[in-house]
Amino acid sequence: MNKGYRELFQMVARNGAINAEKVIDTLKQDKEKDHAKEIESMLAMRDSFNSIEDKLINNEELDKSEYVKLYAGAVVSRNIMKKNIDTWTAVVKEYDDNLIPKLYEVGKEEDYQTLVDEYFN
């Protein structure tokens, strides 16, 4: 395996373990339901991703099931990144289309308070 893919797979494995931890934290916050089985499953997933990362660091070969786990981890990480990108894209659009033009107008207007009241109240 070339160095680039090895490092990318390590990142996917690390993110898989982090995502499992986040799910565990979320499940633990829900006091209304017993999530012991789900938490046990997420702990196993976290440990599995940590094991894959260790194998990659040590230049050990992965088996087919580990590649399948990397696939699942990559899909989840990609979806999370896509959601974050979509959120930030919407924020940038709001800045471009709304906030920056209004602040510009407020900044150049002598009677700025009228615009502040109109735009922001």
N, CA and C atoms as an extended XYZ file, in Angstrom:
363
Properties=species:S:1:pos:R:3:atomname:S:1:resname:S:1:resid:I:1 pbc="F F F"
N         0.848       -1.169        0.000 N   MET     1
C         0.000        0.000        0.000 CA  MET     1
C         0.896        1.234        0.000 C   MET     1
N         0.548        2.200       -0.871 N   ASN     2
C         1.395        3.383       -0.916 CA  ASN     2
C         1.125        4.290        0.283 C   ASN     2
N         2.076        5.159        0.549 N   LYS     3
C         2.060        6.007        1.739 CA  LYS     3
C         0.814        6.899        1.792 C   LYS     3
N         0.424        7.428        0.660 N   GLY     4
C        -0.737        8.315        0.614 CA  GLY     4
C        -2.012        7.618        1.067 C   GLY     4
N        -2.243        6.415        0.539 N   TYR     5
C        -3.434        5.673        0.947 CA  TYR     5
C        -3.331        5.203        2.389 C   TYR     5
N        -2.147        4.803        2.798 N   ARG     6
C        -1.969        4.369        4.189 CA  ARG     6
C        -2.357        5.506        5.142 C   ARG     6
N        -1.882        6.717        4.857 N   GLU     7
C        -2.206        7.865        5.704 CA  GLU     7
C        -3.692        8.214        5.632 C   GLU     7
N        -4.269        8.125        4.442 N   LEU     8
C        -5.700        8.395        4.295 CA  LEU     8
C        -6.520        7.365        5.078 C   LEU     8
N        -6.156        6.093        4.984 N   PHE     9
C        -6.857        5.046        5.723 CA  PHE     9
C        -6.700        5.236        7.230 C   PHE     9
N        -5.523        5.695        7.664 N   GLN    10
C        -5.327        5.976        9.089 CA  GLN    10
C        -6.291        7.074        9.544 C   GLN    10
N        -6.452        8.103        8.728 N   MET    11
C        -7.356        9.189        9.062 CA  MET    11
C        -8.807        8.684        9.114 C   MET    11
N        -9.179        7.833        8.162 N   VAL    12
C       -10.535        7.264        8.161 CA  VAL    12
C       -10.751        6.439        9.421 C   VAL    12
N        -9.761        5.639        9.794 N   ALA    13
C        -9.876        4.816       11.004 CA  ALA    13
C        -9.980        5.694       12.247 C   ALA    13
N        -9.157        6.722       12.318 N   ARG    14
C        -9.196        7.627       13.471 CA  ARG    14
C       -10.556        8.314       13.553 C   ARG    14
N       -11.059        8.791       12.419 N   ASN    15
C       -12.371        9.434       12.401 CA  ASN    15
C       -13.477        8.449       12.775 C   ASN    15
N       -13.337        7.196       12.352 N   GLY    16
C       -14.319        6.179       12.725 CA  GLY    16
C       -14.372        5.990       14.228 C   GLY    16
N       -13.215        5.953       14.858 N   ALA    17
C       -13.162        5.808       16.315 CA  ALA    17
C       -13.750        7.040       16.997 C   ALA    17
N       -13.439        8.215       16.486 N   ILE    18
C       -13.969        9.464       17.061 CA  ILE    18
C       -15.484        9.515       16.910 C   ILE    18
N       -15.982        9.135       15.744 N   ASN    19
C       -17.428        9.145       15.520 CA  ASN    19
C       -18.129        8.162       16.446 C   ASN    19
N       -17.529        7.000       16.673 N   ALA    20
C       -18.110        6.028       17.611 CA  ALA    20
C       -18.170        6.625       19.013 C   ALA    20
N       -17.116        7.320       19.418 N   GLU    21
C       -17.100        7.973       20.739 CA  GLU    21
C       -18.202        9.023       20.843 C   GLU    21
N       -18.420        9.778       19.784 N   LYS    22
C       -19.472       10.793       19.797 CA  LYS    22
C       -20.845       10.153       19.973 C   LYS    22
N       -21.065        9.028       19.301 N   VAL    23
C       -22.338        8.322       19.449 CA  VAL    23
C       -22.495        7.829       20.882 C   VAL    23
N       -21.428        7.283       21.441 N   ILE    24
C       -21.460        6.812       22.833 CA  ILE    24
C       -21.840        7.963       23.766 C   ILE    24
N       -21.210        9.115       23.590 N   ASP    25
C       -21.519       10.275       24.429 CA  ASP    25
C       -22.988       10.676       24.301 C   ASP    25
N       -23.495       10.670       23.089 N   THR    26
C       -24.896       11.022       22.857 CA  THR    26
C       -25.826       10.024       23.532 C   THR    26
N       -25.522        8.740       23.388 N   LEU    27
C       -26.361        7.708       24.006 CA  LEU    27
C       -26.348        7.820       25.527 C   LEU    27
N       -25.211        8.129       26.092 N   LYS    28
C       -25.108        8.259       27.550 CA  LYS    28
C       -25.918        9.429       28.081 C   LYS    28
N       -26.131       10.434       27.262 N   GLN    29
C       -26.903       11.598       27.697 CA  GLN    29
C       -28.396       11.305       27.766 C   GLN    29
N       -28.853       10.304       27.035 N   ASP    30
C       -30.265        9.935       27.037 CA  ASP    30
C       -30.541        9.044       28.245 C   ASP    30
N       -31.079        9.648       29.289 N   LYS    31
C       -31.324        8.922       30.543 CA  LYS    31
C       -32.675        8.202       30.545 C   LYS    31
N       -33.494        8.442       29.531 N   GLU    32
C       -34.829        7.857       29.497 CA  GLU    32
C       -34.850        6.430       28.949 C   GLU    32
N       -33.773        6.015       28.335 N   LYS    33
C       -33.741        4.706       27.689 CA  LYS    33
C       -32.420        4.018       28.005 C   LYS    33
N       -32.466        2.706       28.089 N   ASP    34
C       -31.253        1.926       28.327 CA  ASP    34
C       -30.566        1.661       26.978 C   ASP    34
N       -29.379        2.181       26.824 N   HIS    35
C       -28.634        2.044       25.566 CA  HIS    35
C       -27.416        1.139       25.727 C   HIS    35
N       -27.449        0.241       26.686 N   ALA    36
C       -26.282       -0.599       26.978 CA  ALA    36
C       -25.819       -1.376       25.750 C   ALA    36
N       -26.750       -1.960       25.001 N   LYS    37
C       -26.366       -2.748       23.816 CA  LYS    37
C       -25.761       -1.871       22.727 C   LYS    37
N       -26.368       -0.695       22.524 N   GLU    38
C       -25.840        0.216       21.512 CA  GLU    38
C       -24.459        0.727       21.910 C   GLU    38
N       -24.299        1.034       23.185 N   ILE    39
C       -23.001        1.506       23.666 CA  ILE    39
C       -21.956        0.412       23.523 C   ILE    39
N       -22.326       -0.812       23.853 N   GLU    40
C       -21.398       -1.946       23.698 CA  GLU    40
C       -20.987       -2.102       22.233 C   GLU    40
N       -21.936       -1.944       21.338 N   SER    41
C       -21.651       -2.039       19.904 CA  SER    41
C       -20.724       -0.921       19.451 C   SER    41
N       -20.958        0.296       19.936 N   MET    42
C       -20.114        1.432       19.569 CA  MET    42
C       -18.708        1.295       20.154 C   MET    42
N       -18.609        0.738       21.356 N   LEU    43
C       -17.284        0.485       21.937 CA  LEU    43
C       -16.507       -0.509       21.083 C   LEU    43
N       -17.195       -1.542       20.616 N   ALA    44
C       -16.547       -2.542       19.746 CA  ALA    44
C       -16.109       -1.889       18.433 C   ALA    44
N       -16.965       -1.012       17.898 N   MET    45
C       -16.621       -0.321       16.650 CA  MET    45
C       -15.404        0.578       16.871 C   MET    45
N       -15.408        1.319       17.967 N   ARG    46
C       -14.269        2.187       18.279 CA  ARG    46
C       -12.986        1.374       18.376 C   ARG    46
N       -13.048        0.267       19.106 N   ASP    47
C       -11.872       -0.576       19.274 CA  ASP    47
C       -11.408       -1.156       17.942 C   ASP    47
N       -12.363       -1.504       17.098 N   SER    48
C       -12.032       -2.046       15.779 CA  SER    48
C       -11.300       -1.002       14.932 C   SER    48
N       -11.800        0.225       14.934 N   PHE    49
C       -11.128        1.288       14.177 CA  PHE    49
C        -9.752        1.596       14.764 C   PHE    49
N        -9.643        1.573       16.073 N   ASN    50
C        -8.323        1.784       16.695 CA  ASN    50
C        -7.351        0.678       16.294 C   ASN    50
N        -7.835       -0.549       16.238 N   SER    51
C        -6.997       -1.681       15.831 CA  SER    51
C        -6.542       -1.537       14.376 C   SER    51
N        -7.450       -1.110       13.518 N   ILE    52
C        -7.100       -0.894       12.110 CA  ILE    52
C        -6.037        0.196       11.999 C   ILE    52
N        -6.226        1.274       12.738 N   GLU    53
C        -5.238        2.354       12.699 CA  GLU    53
C        -3.869        1.851       13.156 C   GLU    53
N        -3.845        1.063       14.232 N   ASP    54
C        -2.581        0.505       14.722 CA  ASP    54
C        -1.909       -0.366       13.665 C   ASP    54
N        -2.713       -1.192       12.980 N   LYS    55
C        -2.154       -2.045       11.929 CA  LYS    55
C        -1.550       -1.202       10.809 C   LYS    55
N        -2.229       -0.140       10.459 N   LEU    56
C        -1.725        0.728        9.400 CA  LEU    56
C        -0.436        1.423        9.826 C   LEU    56
N        -0.398        1.886       11.064 N   ILE    57
C         0.814        2.534       11.575 CA  ILE    57
C         1.990        1.569       11.547 C   ILE    57
N         1.722        0.303       11.844 N   ASN    58
C         2.769       -0.720       11.898 CA  ASN    58
C         3.007       -1.408       10.555 C   ASN    58
N         2.441       -0.850        9.483 N   ASN    59
C         2.593       -1.398        8.128 CA  ASN    59
C         2.158       -2.855        8.023 C   ASN    59
N         1.146       -3.229        8.784 N   GLU    60
C         0.607       -4.581        8.710 CA  GLU    60
C        -0.488       -4.631        7.653 C   GLU    60
N        -0.678       -5.805        7.085 N   GLU    61
C        -1.712       -5.984        6.070 CA  GLU    61
C        -3.095       -6.008        6.716 C   GLU    61
N        -4.079       -5.471        6.006 N   LEU    62
C        -5.462       -5.505        6.453 CA  LEU    62
C        -6.181       -6.657        5.790 C   LEU    62
N        -7.178       -7.224        6.480 N   ASP    63
C        -7.985       -8.265        5.844 CA  ASP    63
C        -9.229       -7.617        5.225 C   ASP    63
N       -10.009       -8.419        4.523 N   LYS    64
C       -11.157       -7.897        3.793 CA  LYS    64
C       -12.151       -7.205        4.721 C   LYS    64
N       -12.412       -7.781        5.883 N   SER    65
C       -13.386       -7.182        6.796 CA  SER    65
C       -12.925       -5.803        7.270 C   SER    65
N       -11.640       -5.603        7.390 N   GLU    66
C       -11.127       -4.302        7.807 CA  GLU    66
C       -11.297       -3.258        6.697 C   GLU    66
N       -11.147       -3.696        5.442 N   TYR    67
C       -11.413       -2.781        4.339 CA  TYR    67
C       -12.892       -2.409        4.293 C   TYR    67
N       -13.755       -3.364        4.600 N   VAL    68
C       -15.194       -3.088        4.637 CA  VAL    68
C       -15.494       -2.075        5.745 C   VAL    68
N       -14.849       -2.221        6.894 N   LYS    69
C       -15.031       -1.259        7.982 CA  LYS    69
C       -14.508        0.117        7.578 C   LYS    69
N       -13.404        0.161        6.869 N   LEU    70
C       -12.895        1.447        6.375 CA  LEU    70
C       -13.883        2.075        5.398 C   LEU    70
N       -14.494        1.241        4.562 N   TYR    71
C       -15.520        1.738        3.640 CA  TYR    71
C       -16.652        2.393        4.423 C   TYR    71
N       -17.171        1.695        5.427 N   ALA    72
C       -18.270        2.230        6.233 CA  ALA    72
C       -17.836        3.513        6.938 C   ALA    72
N       -16.638        3.507        7.492 N   GLY    73
C       -16.130        4.700        8.164 CA  GLY    73
C       -15.964        5.866        7.216 C   GLY    73
N       -15.502        5.579        6.005 N   ALA    74
C       -15.320        6.642        5.006 CA  ALA    74
C       -16.662        7.236        4.596 C   ALA    74
N       -17.680        6.392        4.433 N   VAL    75
C       -19.006        6.883        4.050 CA  VAL    75
C       -19.565        7.790        5.145 C   VAL    75
N       -19.474        7.355        6.392 N   VAL    76
C       -19.977        8.163        7.507 CA  VAL    76
C       -19.213        9.485        7.597 C   VAL    76
N       -17.888        9.426        7.531 N   SER    77
C       -17.081       10.648        7.613 CA  SER    77
C       -17.391       11.598        6.467 C   SER    77
N       -17.541       11.052        5.286 N   ARG    78
C       -17.866       11.870        4.111 CA  ARG    78
C       -19.206       12.563        4.302 C   ARG    78
N       -20.193       11.842        4.817 N   ASN    79
C       -21.509       12.442        5.027 CA  ASN    79
C       -21.454       13.559        6.061 C   ASN    79
N       -20.689       13.358        7.109 N   ILE    80
C       -20.524       14.399        8.126 CA  ILE    80
C       -19.824       15.613        7.526 C   ILE    80
N       -18.754       15.388        6.763 N   MET    81
C       -18.041       16.498        6.127 CA  MET    81
C       -18.950       17.236        5.149 C   MET    81
N       -19.726       16.500        4.374 N   LYS    82
C       -20.642       17.114        3.403 CA  LYS    82
C       -21.657       17.986        4.117 C   LYS    82
N       -22.200       17.487        5.224 N   LYS    83
C       -23.169       18.278        5.997 CA  LYS    83
C       -22.513       19.558        6.513 C   LYS    83
N       -21.288       19.455        7.004 N   ASN    84
C       -20.564       20.637        7.486 CA  ASN    84
C       -20.304       21.627        6.360 C   ASN    84
N       -19.914       21.121        5.199 N   ILE    85
C       -19.664       21.986        4.045 CA  ILE    85
C       -20.953       22.683        3.628 C   ILE    85
N       -22.063       21.940        3.585 N   ASP    86
C       -23.345       22.541        3.209 CA  ASP    86
C       -23.736       23.634        4.202 C   ASP    86
N       -23.501       23.388        5.481 N   THR    87
C       -23.815       24.392        6.506 CA  THR    87
C       -22.975       25.639        6.298 C   THR    87
N       -21.669       25.466        6.131 N   TRP    88
C       -20.794       26.623        5.937 CA  TRP    88
C       -21.086       27.337        4.622 C   TRP    88
N       -21.471       26.609        3.588 N   THR    89
C       -21.841       27.232        2.318 CA  THR    89
C       -23.052       28.134        2.518 C   THR    89
N       -24.032       27.664        3.286 N   ALA    90
C       -25.214       28.478        3.570 CA  ALA    90
C       -24.849       29.711        4.388 C   ALA    90
N       -23.932       29.560        5.331 N   VAL    91
C       -23.496       30.700        6.140 CA  VAL    91
C       -22.800       31.738        5.265 C   VAL    91
N       -21.901       31.296        4.399 N   VAL    92
C       -21.195       32.219        3.504 CA  VAL    92
C       -22.182       32.930        2.586 C   VAL    92
N       -23.165       32.192        2.066 N   LYS    93
C       -24.183       32.804        1.204 CA  LYS    93
C       -24.957       33.875        1.963 C   LYS    93
N       -25.322       33.607        3.203 N   GLU    94
C       -26.037       34.590        4.019 CA  GLU    94
C       -25.168       35.839        4.249 C   GLU    94
N       -23.878       35.631        4.496 N   TYR    95
C       -22.957       36.775        4.645 CA  TYR    95
C       -22.929       37.583        3.359 C   TYR    95
N       -22.742       36.896        2.218 N   ASP    96
C       -22.619       37.580        0.926 CA  ASP    96
C       -23.903       38.295        0.528 C   ASP    96
N       -25.035       37.623        0.701 N   ASP    97
C       -26.304       38.148        0.199 CA  ASP    97
C       -27.009       39.094        1.160 C   ASP    97
N       -26.682       39.022        2.439 N   ASN    98
C       -27.471       39.754        3.413 CA  ASN    98
C       -26.608       40.600        4.344 C   ASN    98
N       -25.801       39.935        5.152 N   LEU    99
C       -25.101       40.618        6.239 CA  LEU    99
C       -24.100       41.665        5.743 C   LEU    99
N       -23.205       41.301        4.859 N   ILE   100
C       -22.165       42.226        4.398 CA  ILE   100
C       -22.757       43.432        3.674 C   ILE   100
N       -23.704       43.245        2.741 N   PRO   101
C       -24.277       44.443        2.102 CA  PRO   101
C       -24.983       45.375        3.093 C   PRO   101
N       -25.688       44.802        4.064 N   LYS   102
C       -26.382       45.646        5.031 CA  LYS   102
C       -25.397       46.383        5.931 C   LYS   102
N       -24.371       45.693        6.391 N   LEU   103
C       -23.364       46.359        7.219 CA  LEU   103
C       -22.635       47.444        6.441 C   LEU   103
N       -22.400       47.197        5.158 N   TYR   104
C       -21.763       48.209        4.305 CA  TYR   104
C       -22.639       49.457        4.245 C   TYR   104
N       -23.924       49.257        4.014 N   GLU   105
C       -24.857       50.389        3.935 CA  GLU   105
C       -24.911       51.146        5.257 C   GLU   105
N       -24.946       50.419        6.374 N   VAL   106
C       -24.958       51.063        7.688 CA  VAL   106
C       -23.688       51.890        7.873 C   VAL   106
N       -22.551       51.333        7.463 N   GLY   107
C       -21.273       52.011        7.643 CA  GLY   107
C       -21.117       53.271        6.829 C   GLY   107
N       -21.783       53.384        5.692 N   LYS   108
C       -21.617       54.580        4.855 CA  LYS   108
C       -22.733       55.603        5.054 C   LYS   108
N       -23.734       55.268        5.804 N   GLU   109
C       -24.886       56.159        5.998 CA  GLU   109
C       -24.681       57.064        7.209 C   GLU   109
N       -24.950       58.374        7.031 N   GLU   110
C       -24.877       59.312        8.153 CA  GLU   110
C       -25.909       58.950        9.209 C   GLU   110
N       -27.138       58.745        8.765 N   ASP   111
C       -28.222       58.376        9.681 CA  ASP   111
C       -28.279       56.853        9.781 C   ASP   111
N       -27.200       56.294       10.268 N   TYR   112
C       -27.066       54.836       10.308 CA  TYR   112
C       -28.112       54.159       11.180 C   TYR   112
N       -28.578       54.827       12.250 N   GLN   113
C       -29.509       54.191       13.181 CA  GLN   113
C       -30.818       53.802       12.491 C   GLN   113
N       -31.241       54.599       11.522 N   THR   114
C       -32.451       54.264       10.769 CA  THR   114
C       -32.275       52.927       10.053 C   THR   114
N       -31.105       52.740        9.443 N   LEU   115
C       -30.838       51.473        8.765 CA  LEU   115
C       -30.690       50.324        9.744 C   LEU   115
N       -30.059       50.571       10.866 N   VAL   116
C       -29.935       49.542       11.894 CA  VAL   116
C       -31.320       49.062       12.312 C   VAL   116
N       -32.209       50.043       12.559 N   ASP   117
C       -33.578       49.691       12.961 CA  ASP   117
C       -34.287       48.929       11.849 C   ASP   117
N       -34.110       49.365       10.619 N   GLU   118
C       -34.786       48.713        9.485 CA  GLU   118
C       -34.230       47.302        9.245 C   GLU   118
N       -32.927       47.162        9.256 N   TYR   119
C       -32.305       45.894        8.891 CA  TYR   119
C       -32.307       44.857       10.025 C   TYR   119
N       -32.087       45.309       11.220 N   PHE   120
C       -31.754       44.352       12.282 CA  PHE   120
C       -32.803       44.250       13.380 C   PHE   120
N       -33.915       44.928       13.250 N   ASN   121
C       -34.977       44.813       14.257 CA  ASN   121
C       -36.220       44.177       13.669 C   ASN   121
